[in-house]
Every structure is written in structure tokens, then in C-alpha cells.
Amino acid sequence: MGRYVPINRRRREGVTDYGARKKAIVSHKTLLVVRITGKNISAQFVKPQVKGDLVVASVHSRALRKLKWGGSLKSLPACYLLGLLAGKTGKAKGISEAVVYNGVLPFIKGSRLAAFIKGARDGGLGVLASEEVFPTEEKLKGESIATFAAALQKESKEAYQKKFSAMLKAGFKPEDYPARVEEMKLTILGGGKK
């Protein structure tokens, strides 16, 4: 019979991948910890220390609301825009490069995490990732959402109103996604100018 091997509590709970964390820490770079939930996205720039991680800077998808973003906070374009804001925030705090650490969550090509990383790179942050893992420019701009919204509106105005009610209430027409994403990019990179 084999020996019992204890598993660390955070690994048992599915919170920490110690192998990935060790690789990230050994790089001696700031960690970019990204968390994506069903409603929001958050990211922290973390410097690992013996006594505990030191959070240098952070961004949350609610910051997009303060910048007058009326679209979804969990969409691919929102992840890209928040990544852009994170890149700018990191540079303002003197962080030029970071290693992405997303815990036990897998990294999937074209995912919201990939969109976030693309935004962080476009915001001036050095993050290692291959260009082929990023979503297409059309998806980052929300063109697929705009196309779907236009088709749904022609098909059924009731279904359109139900699907996009929160955006419409905020004065955000989903058909205008590409133009609104470009406006937000200018707002973020231009320091709040429209």
C-alpha cells in the first residue's frame, strides 16, 4: 500500500496551482493576477514576498463604468478595454513588464483572458504571449455583438429589448459596439479625453 501524500489546502480547494505560481515567482517579475467572474473582471499587479503578496496596483471592471462605458462588463471588448486600462495603470506605477498568473484556470486561445492580455500589451505593458492566442480584431471591437444585435432586432424587437435591456437602459446601442470601443480606447489612452 502506498504512502499518504498530503495535498496543500489551497490546492485541494482548487485555488492555487503551486507549480505555475513557482514558475511565475522565479521569473522575478511583477505578477499580473487576473480574475474573471460571471459579472466582473479584476486584475492586480502583485509583488510576491515571504510575508505575503504586496498589491502594487489594481483595476476592476467598475472603472469602465466611471469612464462612461455602457456595454457589458464581462464581454470580450470589455476585457480588452480593462486590459488596456491595466497596462496604462501599471506603467503609471513604474511596472514595465509582468507575468500573467491566473491560478488554476486554464488559458484558452481567444478567451476573455487572452483579450485582457492583448489590451495590457496595447496599453504598453510587456507581457509574454504569442499573437496567435489573441482574439481577432473584429471580436475585440465587438463587431460580432453588433452583427448579432442588428439581426436580432430585425427578427424580433421583443427579444432584442429583452437581451440588451441593461445596455439600452444605459443609452448604449449594441449595434454601435465597434464605434464605442474605439471611443473608449481613445478615452483610456488619451487620459480621459473624448
Contact map, one row per residue, 1 for C-alpha under 8 A:
11100000000000000000000000000000000000000000000000000000000000000000000000000000000000000000000000000000000000000000000000000000000000000000000000000000000000000000000000000000000000000000000000
11110000000000000000000000000000000000000000000000000000000000000000000000000000000000000000000000000000000000000000000000000000000000000000000000000000000000000000000000000000000000000000000000
11111000000000000000000000000000000000000000000000000000000000000000000000000000000000000000000000000000000000000000000000000000000000000000000000000000000000000000000000000000000000000000000000
01111100000000000000000000000000000000000000000000000000000000000000000000000000000000000000000000000000000000000000000000000000000000000000000000000000000000000000000000000000000000000000000000
00111110000000000000000000000000000000000000000000000000000000000000000000000000000000000000000000000000000000000000000000000000000000000000000000000000000000000000000000000000000000000000000000
00011111000000000000000000000000000000000000000000000000000000000000000000000000000000000000000000000000000000000000000000000000000000000000000000000000000000000000000000000000000000000000000000
00001111101100000000000000000000000000000000000000000000000000000000000000000000000000000000000000000000000000000000000000000000000000000000000000000000000000000000000000000000000000000000000000
00000111111100000000000000000000000000000000000000000000000000000000000000000000000000000000000000000000000000000000000000000000000000000000000000000000000000000000000000000000000000000000000000
00000011111110000000000000000000000000000000000000000000000000000000000000000000000000000000000000000000000000000000000000000000000000000000000000000000000000000000000000000000000000000000000000
00000001111111110000000000000000000000000000000000000000000000000000000000000000000000000000000000000000000000000000000000000000000000000000000000000000000000000000000000000000000000000000000000
00000011111111111100000000000000000000000000000000000000000000000000000000000000000000000000000000000000000000000000000000000000000000000000000000000000000000000000000000000000000000000000000000
00000011111111100000000000000000000000000000000000000000000000000000000000000000000000000000000000000000000000000000000000000000000000000000000000000000000000000000000000000000000000000000000000
00000000111111100000000000000000000000000000000000000000000000000000000000000000000000000000000000000000000000000000000000000000000000000000000000000000000000000000000000000000000000000000000000
00000000011111111000000000000000000000000000000000000000000000000000000000000000000000000000000000000001000000000000000000000000000000000000000000000000000000000000000000000000000000000000000000
00000000011111111000000000000000000000000000000000000000000000000000000000000000000000000000000000000011000000000000000000000000000000000000000000000000000000000000000000000000000000000000000000
00000000011001111100100000000000000000000000000000000000000000000000000000000000000000000000000000000011000000000000000000000000000000000000000000000000000000000000000000000000000000000000000000
00000000001001111111100000000000000000000000000000000000000000000000000000000000000000000000000000000011000000000000000000000000000000000000000000000000000000000000000000000000000000000000000000
00000000001000011111110000000000000000000000000000000000000000000000000000000000000000000000000000000000000000000000000000000000000000000000000000000000000000000000000000000000000000000000000000
00000000000000001111111000000000000000000000000000000000000000000000000000000000000000000000000000000000000000000000000000000000000000000000000000000000000000000000000000000000000000000000000000
00000000000000001111111100000000000000000000000000000000000000000000000000000000000000000000000000001010000000000000000000000000000000000000000000000000000000000000000000000000000000000000000000
00000000000000011111111110000000000000000000000000000000000000000000000000000000000000000000000000001010000000000000000000000000000000000000000000000000000000000000000000000000000000000000000000
00000000000000000111111111000000000000000000000000000000000000000000000000000000000000000000000000000000000000000000000000000000000000000000000000000000000000000000000000000000000000000000000000
00000000000000000011111111100000000000000000000000000000000000000000000000000000000000000000000000000000000000000000000000000000000000000000000000000000000000000000000000000000000000000000000000
00000000000000000001111111111010000000000000000000000000000000000000000000000000000000000000000000111000000000000000000000000000000000000000000000000000000000000000000000000000000000000000000000
00000000000000000000111111111010000000000000000100000000000000000000000000000000000000000000000000000000000000000000000000000000000000000000000000000000000000000000000000000000000000000000000000
00000000000000000000011111110000000000000000000000000000000000000000000000000000000000000000000000000000000000000000000000000000000000000000000000000000000000000000000000000000000000000000000000
00000000000000000000001111111000000000000000000000000000000000000000000000000000000000000000000000100000000000000000000000000000000000000000000000000000000000000000000000000000000000000000000000
00000000000000000000000111111100000000000000000000000000000000000000000000000000000000000000000000000000000000000000000000000000000000000000000000000000000000000000000000000000000000000000000000
00000000000000000000000110111110000000000000001000000000000000000000000000000000000000000000000011100000000000000000000000000000000000000000000000000000000000000000000000000000000000000000000000
00000000000000000000000000011111000000000000111100000000000000000000000000000000000000000000001011100000000000000000000000000000000000000000000000000000000000000000000000000000000000000000000000
00000000000000000000000110001111100000000001111100000000000000000000000000000000000000000000000001111000000000000000000000000000000000000000000000000000000000000000000000000000000000000000000000
00000000000000000000000000000111110000000011110000000000000000000000000000000000000000000000000001111000000000000000000000000000000000000000000000000000000000000000000000000000000000000000000000
00000000000000000000000000000011111000000011110000000000000000000000000000000000000000000000000000011100000000000000000000000000000000000000000000000000000000000000000000000000000000000000000000
00000000000000000000000000000001111100001111000000000000000000000000000000000000000000000000000000011100000000001000000000000000000000000000000000000000000000000000000000000000000000000000000000
00000000000000000000000000000000111110001110000000000000000000000000000000000000000000000000000000000100000000000000000000000000000000000000000000000000000000000000000000000000000000000000000000
00000000000000000000000000000000011111111100000000000000000000000000000001000000000000000000000000000000000000011000000000000000000000000000000000000000000000000000000000000000000000000000000000
00000000000000000000000000000000001111111000000000000000000000000000000001000000000000000000000000000000000000000000000000000000000000000000000000000000000000000000000000000000000000000000000000
00000000000000000000000000000000000111110000000000000000000000000000000001000000000000000000000000000000000000000000000000000000000000000000000000000000000000000000000000000000000000000000000000
00000000000000000000000000000000000111111000000000000000000000000000000011000000000000000000000000000000000000000000000000000000000000000000000000000000000000000000000000000000000000000000000000
00000000000000000000000000000000000111111100000000000000000111000000000011000000000000000000000000000000000000000000000000000000000000000000000000000000000000000000000000000000000000000000000000
00000000000000000000000000000000011110111110000000000000000110000000000011000010010000000000000000000000000000000000000000000000000000000000000000000000000000000000000000000000000000000000000000
00000000000000000000000000000000011100011111000000000000011110000000000000000000000000000000000000000000000000000000000000000000000000000000000000000000000000000000000000000000000000000000000000
00000000000000000000000000000001111000001111100000000000011100000000000000000000000001000000000000000000000000000000000000000000000000000000000000000000000000000000000000000000000000000000000000
00000000000000000000000000000011110000000111110000000011111000000000000000000000000000000000000000000000000000000000000000000000000000000000000000000000000000000000000000000000000000000000000000
00000000000000000000000000000111100000000011111000000011110000000000000000000000000000000100000001000000000000000000000000000000000000000000000000000000000000000000000000000000000000000000000000
00000000000000000000000000000111100000000001111100001111100000000000000000000000000000000000000000000000000000000000000000000000000000000000000000000000000000000000000000000000000000000000000000
00000000000000000000000000001110000000000000111110001111000000000000000000000000000000000000000000000000000000000000000000000000000000000000000000000000000000000000000000000000000000000000000000
00000000000000000000000010000110000000000000011111011100000000000000000000000000000000000000000000000000000000000000000000000000000000000000000000000000000000000000000000000000000000000000000000
00000000000000000000000000000000000000000000001111111100000000000000000000000000000000000000000000000000000000000000000000000000000000000000000000000000000000000000000000000000000000000000000000
00000000000000000000000000000000000000000000000111111000000000000000000000000000000000000000000000000000000000000000000000000000000000000000000000000000000000000000000000000000000000000000000000
00000000000000000000000000000000000000000000000011111000000000000000000000000000000000000000000000000000000000000000000000000000000000000000000000000000000000000000000000000000000000000000000000
00000000000000000000000000000000000000000000000111111100000000000000000000000000000000000000000000000000000000000000000000000000000000000000000000000000000000000000000000000000000000000000000000
00000000000000000000000000000000000000000000011111111110000000000000000000000000000000000000000000000000000000000000000000000000000000000000000000000000000000000000000000000000000000000000000000
00000000000000000000000000000000000000000000011110011111000000000000000000000000000000000000000000000000000000000000000000000000000000000000000000000000000000000000000000000000000000000000000000
00000000000000000000000000000000000000000001111000001111110000000000000000000000000000000000000000000000000000000000000000000000000000000000000000000000000000000000000000000000000000000000000000
00000000000000000000000000000000000000000001111000000111110000000000000000000000000000000000100000000000000000000000000000000000000000000000000000000000000000000000000000000000000000000000000000
00000000000000000000000000000000000000000001110000000011111000000000000000000000000000001100100000000000000000000000000000000000000000000000000000000000000000000000000000000000000000000000000000
00000000000000000000000000000000000000000111100000000011111100000000000000000000000001001000000000000000000000000000000000000000000000000000000000000000000000000000000000000000000000000000000000
00000000000000000000000000000000000000000111000000000000111110100000000000000000010011001000000000000000000000000000000000000000000000000000000000000000000000000000000000000000000000000000000000
00000000000000000000000000000000000000011110000000000000011111110000000000000000010000000000000000000000000000000000000000000000000000000000000000000000000000000000000000000000000000000000000000
00000000000000000000000000000000000000011100000000000000001111111000000010000100010000000000000000000000000000000000000000000000000000000000000000000000000000000000000000000000000000000000000000
00000000000000000000000000000000000000010000000000000000000111111100000010000000000000000000000000000000000000000000000000000000000000000000000000000000000000000000000000000000000000000000000000
00000000000000000000000000000000000000000000000000000000001111111110000000000000000000000000000000000000000000000000000000000000000000000000000000000000000000000000000000000000000000000000000000
00000000000000000000000000000000000000000000000000000000000111111111100010000100110000000000000000000000000000000000000000000000000000000000000000000000000000000000000000000000000000000000000000
00000000000000000000000000000000000000000000000000000000000011111111110000000000000000000000000000000000000000000000000000000000000000000000000000000000000000000000000000000000000000000000000000
00000000000000000000000000000000000000000000000000000000000001111111100000000000000000000000000000000000000000000000000000000000000000000000000000000000000000000000000000000000000000000000000000
00000000000000000000000000000000000000000000000000000000000000111111100000000000000000000000000000000000000000000000000000000000000000000000000000000000000000000000000000000000000000010010000100
00000000000000000000000000000000000000000000000000000000000000011111110000000000000000000000000000000000000000000000000000000000000000000000000000000000000000000000000000000000000000000000000000
00000000000000000000000000000000000000000000000000000000000000011111111000000000000000000000000000000000000000000000000000000000000000000000000000000000000000000000000000000000000000010000000000
00000000000000000000000000000000000000000000000000000000000000001001111100000000000000000000000000000000000000000000000000000000000000000000000000000000000000000000001001110000000000000000000000
00000000000000000000000000000000000000000000000000000000000000000000111110000100000000000000000000000000000000000000000000000000000000000000000000000000000000000000001000010100100000000000000000
00000000000000000000000000000000000000000000000000000000000000000000011111100100000000000000000000000000000000000000000000000000000000000000000000000000000000000000001000000000000000000000000000
00000000000000000000000000000000000000111000000000000000000011010000001111100110000000000000000000000000000000000000000000000000000000000000000000000000000000000000000000000000000000000000000000
00000000000000000000000000000000000111111000000000000000000000000000000111110110000000000000000000000000000000000000000000000000000000000000000000000000000000000000000000000000000000000000000000
00000000000000000000000000000000000000000000000000000000000000000000000111111110000000000000000000000000000000010000000000000000000000000000000000000000000000000000000000000000000000000000000000
00000000000000000000000000000000000000000000000000000000000000000000000001111111000000000000000000000000000000110010000000000000000000000011010000000000000000000000000000000000000000000000000000
00000000000000000000000000000000000000000000000000000000000000000000000000111111100000000000000000000000000000000010000000000000000000000011110000000000000000000000000000000000000010000000000000
00000000000000000000000000000000000000000000000000000000000010010000001111111111110000000000000000000000000000000000000000000000000000000000000000000000000000000000000000000000000000000000000000
00000000000000000000000000000000000000001000000000000000000000000000000011111111111000000000000000000000000000011011001000000000000000000000000000000000000000000000000000000000000000000000000000
00000000000000000000000000000000000000000000000000000000000000000000000000011111111100000000000000000000000000010011111100000000000000000001000000000000000000000000000000000000000000000000000000
00000000000000000000000000000000000000000000000000000000000000010000000000001111111110000000000000000000000000000001001000000000000000000000000000000000000000000000000000000000000010011000000000
00000000000000000000000000000000000000001000000000000000001110010000000000000111111111000000000000000000000000000001001100000000000000000000000000000000000000000000000000000000000000000000000000
00000000000000000000000000000000000000000000000000000000000000000000000000000011111111100000000000000000000000000011111110100000000000000000000000000000000000000000000000000000000000000000000000
00000000000000000000000000000000000000000000000000000000000000000000000000000001111111110000000000000000000000000001011111100000000000000000000000000000000000000000000000000000000000001001100000
00000000000000000000000000000000000000000000000000000000001000000000000000000000111111111000000000000000000000000000001100100000000000000000000000000000000000000000000000000000000000000001100000
00000000000000000000000000000000000000000010000000000000011000000000000000000000011111111100000000000000000000000000001100100000000000000000000000000000000000000000000000000000000000000000000000
00000000000000000000000000000000000000000000000000000000000000000000000000000000001111111110000000000000000000000000001111111000000000000000000000000000000000000000000000000000000000000000000000
00000000000000000000000000000000000000000000000000000000000000000000000000000000000111111111000000000000000000000000000100111000000000000000000000000000000000000000000000000000000000000000100000
00000000000000000000000000000000000000000000000000000000111000000000000000000000000011111111100000000000000000000000000000000000000000000000000000000000000000000000000000000000000000000000000000
00000000000000000000000000000000000000000000100000000000100000000000000000000000000001111111111100000000000000000000000000001000000000000000000000000000000000000000000000000000000000000000000000
00000000000000000000000000000000000000000000000000000000000000000000000000000000000000111111111100000000000000000000000000011000000000000000000000000000000000000000000000000000000000000000000000
00000000000000000000000000000000000000000000000000000000000000000000000000000000000000011111111000000000000000000000000000000000000000000000000000000000000000000000000000000000000000000000000000
00000000000000000000000000000000000000000000000000000001100000000000000000000000000000001111111000000000000000000000000000000000000000000000000000000000000000000000000000000000000000000000000000
00000000000000000000000000000000000000000000000000000000000000000000000000000000000000000111111100000000000000000000000000000000000000000000000000000000000000000000000000000000000000000000000000
00000000000000000000000000000100000000000000000000000000000000000000000000000000000000000111111111000000000000000000000000001000000000000000000000000000000000000000000000000000000000000000000000
00000000000000000000000000000000000000000000000000000000000000000000000000000000000000000110011111000000000000000000000000011100000000000000000000000000000000000000000000000000000000000000000000
00000000000000000000000000001100000000000000000000000000000000000000000000000000000000000000001111100000000000000000000000001110000000000000000000000000000000000000000000000000000000000000000000
00000000000000000000000000001111000000000000100000000000000000000000000000000000000000000000001111110000000000000000000000001110000000000000000000000000000000000000000000000000000000000000000000
00000000000000000000000100101111000000000000000000000000000000000000000000000000000000000000000011111000000000000000000000000011000000000000000000000000000000000000000000000000000000000000000000
00000000000000000000000100000011110000000000000000000000000000000000000000000000000000000000000001111100000000000000000000000010000000000000000000000000000000000000000000000000000000000000000000
00000000000000000001100100000011110000000000000000000000000000000000000000000000000000000000000000111110000000000000000000000000000000000000000000000000000000000000000000000000000000000000000000
00000000000000000000000000000000111000000000000000000000000000000000000000000000000000000000000000011111110000000000000000000000000000000000000000000000000000000000000000000000000000000000000000
00000000000000111001100000000000000000000000000000000000000000000000000000000000000000000000000000001111100000000000000000000000000000000000000000000000000000000000000000000000000000000000000000
00000000000001111000000000000000000000000000000000000000000000000000000000000000000000000000000000000111110000000000000000000000000000000000000000000000000000000000000000000000000000000000000000
00000000000000000000000000000000000000000000000000000000000000000000000000000000000000000000000000000111111000000000000000000000000000000000000000000000000000000000000000000000000000000000000000
00000000000000000000000000000000000000000000000000000000000000000000000000000000000000000000000000000101111100000000000000000000000000000000000000000000000000000000000000000000000000000000000000
00000000000000000000000000000000000000000000000000000000000000000000000000000000000000000000000000000000111110101100000000000000000000000000000000000000000000000000000000000000000000000000000000
00000000000000000000000000000000000000000000000000000000000000000000000000000000000000000000000000000000011111101100000000000000000010000000000000000000000000000000000000000000000000000000000000
00000000000000000000000000000000000000000000000000000000000000000000000000000000000000000000000000000000001111100100000000000000000111100000000000000000000000000000000000000000000000000000000000
00000000000000000000000000000000000000000000000000000000000000000000000000000000000000000000000000000000000111110110000000000000000011110000000000000000000000000000000000000000000000000000000000
00000000000000000000000000000000000000000000000000000000000000000000000000010000000000000000000000000000001111111110000000000000000001100000000000000000000000000000000000000000000000000000000000
00000000000000000000000000000000000100000000000000000000000000000000000000110011000000000000000000000000000001111111000000000000000000000000000000000000000000000000000000000000000000000000000000
00000000000000000000000000000000010100000000000000000000000000000000000000000010000000000000000000000000001100111111100000000000000000000000000000000000000000000000000000000000000000000000000000
00000000000000000000000000000000000000000000000000000000000000000000000000000000000000000000000000000000001111111111110000000000000011100000000000000000000000000000000000000000000000000000000000
00000000000000000000000000000000000000000000000000000000000000000000000000011011001000000000000000000000000001111111111000000000000001100001000000000000000000000000000000000000000000000000000000
00000000000000000000000000000000000000000000000000000000000000000000000000000011111100000000000000000000000000011111111100000000000000000000000000000000000000000000000000000000000000000000000000
00000000000000000000000000000000000000000000000000000000000000000000000000000001001000000000000000000000000000001111111110000010100000000000000000000000000000000000000000000000000000000000000000
00000000000000000000000000000000000000000000000000000000000000000000000000000001001100000000000000000000000000000111111111000000000001000000000000000000000000000000000000000000000000000000000000
00000000000000000000000000000000000000000000000000000000000000000000000000000011111111100000000000000000000000000011111111100000000000000000000000000000000000000000000000000000000000000000000000
00000000000000000000000000000000000000000000000000000000000000000000000000000001011111110000000000000000000000000001111111111110000000000000000000000000000000000000000000000000000000000000000000
00000000000000000000000000000000000000000000000000000000000000000000000000000000001100100000000000000000000000000000111111111110000000000000000000000000000000000000000000000000000000000000000000
00000000000000000000000000000000000000000000000000000000000000000000000000000000000100100000000000000000000000000000011111111000000000000000000000000000000000000000000000000000000000000000000000
00000000000000000000000000000000000000000000000000000000000000000000000000000000001111110000000000000000000000000000001111111000000000000000000000000000000000000000000000000000000000000000100000
00000000000000000000000000000000000000000000000000000000000000000000000000000000000000110010000100000000000000000000000111111100000000000000000000000000000000000000000000000000000000000000000000
00000000000000000000000000000000000000000000000000000000000000000000000000000000000000110110001111000000000000000000000111111110000000000000000000000000000000000000000000000000000000000000000000
00000000000000000000000000000000000000000000000000000000000000000000000000000000000000000000000111000000000000000000000110011111000000000000000000000000000000000000000000000000000000000000000000
00000000000000000000000000000000000000000000000000000000000000000000000000000000000000000000000011110000000000000000100110001111100000000000000000000000000000000000000000000000000000000000000000
00000000000000000000000000000000000000000000000000000000000000000000000000000000000000000000000000100000000000000000000000000111110000000000000000000000000000000000000000000000000000000000000000
00000000000000000000000000000000000000000000000000000000000000000000000000000000000000000000000000000000000000000000100000000011111010000000000000000000000000000000000000000000000000000000000000
00000000000000000000000000000000000000000000000000000000000000000000000000000000000000000000000000000000000000000000000000000001111111000000000000000000000000000000000000000000000000000000000000
00000000000000000000000000000000000000000000000000000000000000000000000000000000000000000000000000000000000000000000000000000000111111000000000000000000000000000000000000000000000000000000000000
00000000000000000000000000000000000000000000000000000000000000000000000000000000000000000000000000000000000010000000000000000000011111000000000000000000000000000000000000000000000000000000000000
00000000000000000000000000000000000000000000000000000000000000000000000000000000000000000000000000000000000111000100000000000000111111100000000000000000000000000000000000000000000000000000000000
00000000000000000000000000000000000000000000000000000000000000000000000000000000000000000000000000000000000011100110010000000000011111110000000000000000000000000000000000000000000000000000000000
00000000000000000000000000000000000000000000000000000000000000000000000000000000000000000000000000000000000011100110000000000000000011111011000000000000000000000000000000000000000000000000000000
00000000000000000000000000000000000000000000000000000000000000000000000000000000000000000000000000000000000001000000000000000000000001111111000000000000000000000000000000000000000000000000000000
00000000000000000000000000000000000000000000000000000000000000000000000000000000000000000000000000000000000000000000000000000000000000111111100000000000000000000000000000000000000000000000000000
00000000000000000000000000000000000000000000000000000000000000000000000000000000000000000000000000000000000000000000000000000000000000011111111100000000000000000000000000000000000000000000000000
00000000000000000000000000000000000000000000000000000000000000000000000000011000000000000000000000000000000000000000000000000000000000111111111100000000000000000000000000000000000000000000000000
00000000000000000000000000000000000000000000000000000000000000000000000000011001000000000000000000000000000000000010000000000000000000111111111000000000000000000000000000000000000000000000000000
00000000000000000000000000000000000000000000000000000000000000000000000000001000000000000000000000000000000000000000000000000000000000001111111000000000000000000000000000000000111011000000000000
00000000000000000000000000000000000000000000000000000000000000000000000000011000000000000000000000000000000000000000000000000000000000000111111111000000000000000000000000000000110010000000000000
00000000000000000000000000000000000000000000000000000000000000000000000000000000000000000000000000000000000000000000000000000000000000000111111111100000000000000000000000000000110000000000000000
00000000000000000000000000000000000000000000000000000000000000000000000000000000000000000000000000000000000000000000000000000000000000000110011111110000000000000000000000000000000000000000000000
00000000000000000000000000000000000000000000000000000000000000000000000000000000000000000000000000000000000000000000000000000000000000000000011111111000000000000000000000000110100000000000000000
00000000000000000000000000000000000000000000000000000000000000000000000000000000000000000000000000000000000000000000000000000000000000000000011111111100000000000000000000000111110000000000000000
00000000000000000000000000000000000000000000000000000000000000000000000000000000000000000000000000000000000000000000000000000000000000000000001111111110000000000000000000000010000000000000000000
00000000000000000000000000000000000000000000000000000000000000000000000000000000000000000000000000000000000000000000000000000000000000000000000111111111000000000000000000000000000000000000000000
00000000000000000000000000000000000000000000000000000000000000000000000000000000000000000000000000000000000000000000000000000000000000000000000011111111100000010000000000000110000000000000000000
00000000000000000000000000000000000000000000000000000000000000000000000000000000000000000000000000000000000000000000000000000000000000000000000001111111110000000000000000000010000000000000000000
00000000000000000000000000000000000000000000000000000000000000000000000000000000000000000000000000000000000000000000000000000000000000000000000000111111111000000000000000000000000000000000000000
00000000000000000000000000000000000000000000000000000000000000000000000000000000000000000000000000000000000000000000000000000000000000000000000000011111111110110000000000000000000000000000000000
00000000000000000000000000000000000000000000000000000000000000000000000000000000000000000000000000000000000000000000000000000000000000000000000000001111111110110000000000000000000000000000000000
00000000000000000000000000000000000000000000000000000000000000000000000000000000000000000000000000000000000000000000000000000000000000000000000000000111111110000000000000000000000000000000000000
00000000000000000000000000000000000000000000000000000000000000000000000000000000000000000000000000000000000000000000000000000000000000000000000000000011111110000000000000000000000000000000000000
00000000000000000000000000000000000000000000000000000000000000000000000000000000000000000000000000000000000000000000000000000000000000000000000000000001111111110000000000000000000000000000000000
00000000000000000000000000000000000000000000000000000000000000000000000000000000000000000000000000000000000000000000000000000000000000000000000000000001111111111000000000000000000000000000000000
00000000000000000000000000000000000000000000000000000000000000000000000000000000000000000000000000000000000000000000000000000000000000000000000000000000000111111100000000000000000000000000000000
00000000000000000000000000000000000000000000000000000000000000000000000000000000000000000000000000000000000000000000000000000000000000000000000000000001100111111110000000000000000000000000000000
00000000000000000000000000000000000000000000000000000000000000000000000000000000000000000000000000000000000000000000000000000000000000000000000000001001100111111111100000000000000000000000000000
00000000000000000000000000000000000000000000000000000000000000000000000000000000000000000000000000000000000000000000000000000000000000000000000000000000000011111111100100000000000000000000000000
00000000000000000000000000000000000000000000000000000000000000000000000000000000000000000000000000000000000000000000000000000000000000000000000000000000000001111111100000000000000000000000000000
00000000000000000000000000000000000000000000000000000000000000000000000000000000000000000000000000000000000000000000000000000000000000000000000000000000000000111111100000000000000000000000000000
00000000000000000000000000000000000000000000000000000000000000000000000000000000000000000000000000000000000000000000000000000000000000000000000000000000000000011111111100000100000000000000000000
00000000000000000000000000000000000000000000000000000000000000000000000000000000000000000000000000000000000000000000000000000000000000000000000000000000000000011111111110000000000000000000000000
00000000000000000000000000000000000000000000000000000000000000000000000000000000000000000000000000000000000000000000000000000000000000000000000000000000000000000001111111000000000000000000000000
00000000000000000000000000000000000000000000000000000000000000000000011100000000000000000000000000000000000000000000000000000000000000000000000000000000000000000001111111111100000000000000000000
00000000000000000000000000000000000000000000000000000000000000000000000000000000000000000000000000000000000000000000000000000000000000000000000000000000000000001001111111111100000000000000000000
00000000000000000000000000000000000000000000000000000000000000000000000000000000000000000000000000000000000000000000000000000000000000000000000000000000000000000000111111110000000000000000000000
00000000000000000000000000000000000000000000000000000000000000000000010000000000000000000000000000000000000000000000000000000000000000000000000000000000000000000000011111110000000000000000000000
00000000000000000000000000000000000000000000000000000000000000000000010000000000000000000000000000000000000000000000000000000000000000000000000000000000000000000000001111111000000000000000000000
00000000000000000000000000000000000000000000000000000000000000000000011000000000000000000000000000000000000000000000000000000000000000000000000000000000000000000000001111111101000000000000000000
00000000000000000000000000000000000000000000000000000000000000000000000000000000000000000000000000000000000000000000000000000000000000000000000000000000000000000000001100111111100000000000000000
00000000000000000000000000000000000000000000000000000000000000000000001000000000000000000000000000000000000000000000000000000000000000000000000011001000000000000001001100011111100000000000000000
00000000000000000000000000000000000000000000000000000000000000000000000000000000000000000000000000000000000000000000000000000000000000000000000011101100000000000000000000001111110000000000000000
00000000000000000000000000000000000000000000000000000000000000000000000000000000000000000000000000000000000000000000000000000000000000000000000001000000000000000000000000011111111100000000000000
00000000000000000000000000000000000000000000000000000000000000000000001000000000000000000000000000000000000000000000000000000000000000000000111011000000000000000000000000001111111110000000000000
00000000000000000000000000000000000000000000000000000000000000000000000000000000000000000000000000000000000000000000000000000000000000000000111001000000000000000000000000000011111111000000000000
00000000000000000000000000000000000000000000000000000000000000000000000000000000000000000000000000000000000000000000000000000000000000000000100000000000000000000000000000000001111111100000000000
00000000000000000000000000000000000000000000000000000000000000000000000000000000000000000000000000000000000000000000000000000000000000000000000000000000000000000000000000000001111111110000000000
00000000000000000000000000000000000000000000000000000000000000000000000000001000100000000000000000000000000000000000000000000000000000000000110000000000000000000000000000000000111111111000000000
00000000000000000000000000000000000000000000000000000000000000000000000000000000000000000000000000000000000000000000000000000000000000000000100000000000000000000000000000000000011111111100000000
00000000000000000000000000000000000000000000000000000000000000000000000000000000000000000000000000000000000000000000000000000000000000000000000000000000000000000000000000000000001111111110000001
00000000000000000000000000000000000000000000000000000000000000000010100000000000100000000000000000000000000000000000000000000000000000000000000000000000000000000000000000000000000111111111000000
00000000000000000000000000000000000000000000000000000000000000000000000000000000100100000000000000000000000000000000000000000000000000000000000000000000000000000000000000000000000011111111100000
00000000000000000000000000000000000000000000000000000000000000000000000000000000000000000000000000000000000000000000000000000000000000000000000000000000000000000000000000000000000001111111110111
00000000000000000000000000000000000000000000000000000000000000000010000000000000000000000000000000000000000000000000000000000000000000000000000000000000000000000000000000000000000000111111111111
00000000000000000000000000000000000000000000000000000000000000000000000000000000000110000000000000000000000000000000000000000000000000000000000000000000000000000000000000000000000000011111111100
00000000000000000000000000000000000000000000000000000000000000000000000000000000000110010000000000000000000000000000000000100000000000000000000000000000000000000000000000000000000000001111111100
00000000000000000000000000000000000000000000000000000000000000000000000000000000000000000000000000000000000000000000000000000000000000000000000000000000000000000000000000000000000000000111111111
00000000000000000000000000000000000000000000000000000000000000000000000000000000000000000000000000000000000000000000000000000000000000000000000000000000000000000000000000000000000000000011111110
00000000000000000000000000000000000000000000000000000000000000000010000000000000000000000000000000000000000000000000000000000000000000000000000000000000000000000000000000000000000000000111111111
00000000000000000000000000000000000000000000000000000000000000000000000000000000000000000000000000000000000000000000000000000000000000000000000000000000000000000000000000000000000000000110011111
00000000000000000000000000000000000000000000000000000000000000000000000000000000000000000000000000000000000000000000000000000000000000000000000000000000000000000000000000000000000000100110010111
